[in-house]
Amino acid sequence: MQILAETNLFDFDLVIKQIPDLLKYLPVTLELAALAMCIGIVLGLLLAVIRLKKIPVLRQIAAFYISIIRGTPAIVQLYIAYFGIPMFLKYMNLNHGTNFDISAFPGFACAVFAMGFNESAYNAETIRAALGSVDRGQIEAASAIGMTYPQMLRRIILPEAMTVALPGLGNSFIGLIKGTSLAFTCAVVEMTAQGKIMGGRTYRYFEVYVSLAIIYWAVTIIVEQLLKFLERRLELPEQIDKAATSEAERQEEKEAENYKYDSDTKFEKKLSEQYST
Amino acid sequence: MIAIRNLKKSFRNNTVLDGIDLDINKGDVVGIIGPSGTGKSTLLRCIDRLETPEEGEITIDGKTIPLSKHDRKQTLELRRQTGMVFQRFNLFERKTALENVMEGLVTVQKKSKQEAKELAMQELERVGMSAWSEHYPKHLSGGQQQRVAIARALAMKPQLLLLDEPTSALDPELVGEVLETIRSIANEGFTMLLVSHEMSFVRNVANRVIFLDNGKIVEDGTPEEVFEHPKSQRAKDFFAKMYLMKQPEYTI
């Protein structure tokens, strides 16, 4: 450390000192991640249901979409959104008489869409596996009482699939938080972008990246804890409170008398005699 | 009266139901017996449209519904008039006993929460499970789960209750409570189709017994007729095998 301090090779104080400046941009990072995750889950669920229910035409489109998204790098998708969306709006203005203000279209929205779509392709597979894991018997029981598929999905399948999907979705959310560092390509100044700007001012790039690493890590730890908490919330209680149980057991004993079913031995004996000859 | 006409179902080349015709009077308790693999469960599942038969129609409540066609509205209507009790209970695992029974009342019959809760408690009372209303299925024994499942089916006030081997997945000591529950609802006048391997129970509770073999109805009559004076050789063989097994291994 002595040598480092004398030569000023690594300025540890700076690492700590610039964290508050970087943290000012944490909300942008989190907003990006949260909005993209919302798109990713809604679209992912849609894709998963399409693939699971094998809806014709839509199913092929979904498979094609997932293949493209998973087969191209996120940064390329961000560039395509950033250049493509304004071009599309311009095309609409020219050919369909709409009046979009292209220059006012925020890069932030481009980044949210690009990352949301990217996320949806991966979530689709996680959600599909989770939906598929729900016991068929419960689905049959729900159909047997006359529930429609949307009712079943909302009230029976999703609550159960959620517990299965949560670790996978949490994983991809953590990935997404870090993935937002690519949003600079869409001219969005989030945490990493701000870090680059600050590094450019002081030429202390190494320090700034160490600061960023610390922040991202801390955020990830917090998210991990939140997920753990959520998972615990979704668990069914292990034990119903004791008073209710013992009350129920007392009643059970009382009723046990009525539930003694004695099989008709006389009848069985008679038949066995009849058929054994 | 409920009438089933020309019900045909096959899996690949294996014909499971070969033109079943069946008339069920209101309040009838029809026991369906027969060797395994002869389509007893498939018959029930086709009636509830959990399987789609190739041919066949059902007349229930004055309306004729083709079973072989995919018509969402008619399928829902049919399912709302029939109730199903499964071999493996199939309770909703993330709902308490009470919520299991309430589910159909709230989502399908659009009753208010309060009304649904009252009705559901009545049904749980009927099967002797009201003290366990706040328990999740995983806290209940198999017999208790099956009784909740029966309450869930009854709560929908079905015209026809289908019971698909309701005691086959239970420990022997839990069979009694479920059979007793079924007997008490049979006495209340529900129309039921009951697939079961509990022969003496079927004889006791059913007023009509059907023997299925190779997708056809081989015997059809009162329990006395079918069990004690079967006309077909197939049924005779079946009972003989069944009761041979129950005999003591040796007698002195």
Interface residues (C-beta under 8 A of the other chain):
Chain A: D135 G137 Q138 E140 A141 A142 S143 A144 I145 G146 M147 T148 Q151 R155 I156 P159 E160 L236 P237 Q239 I240 A244 T245 E247 A248 Q251 E252 E255 N258 Y259 K260 Y261 S263 D264 F267 E268 L271 S272 Q274 Y275 S276
Chain B: D48 L50 R72 L76 R79 R80 T82 G83 M84 F86 R88 F89 N90 L91 F92 E93 R94 E103 G104 T107 V108 G128 S130 A131 W132 E134 H135 Y136 K138 H139 A149 R152 A153 M156 V175 G176 E177 L179 E180 T181 R183 E198 M199 S200 F201 R203 N204 F227 E228 K236 F239 A240 M242 Y243 L244 K246 Q247
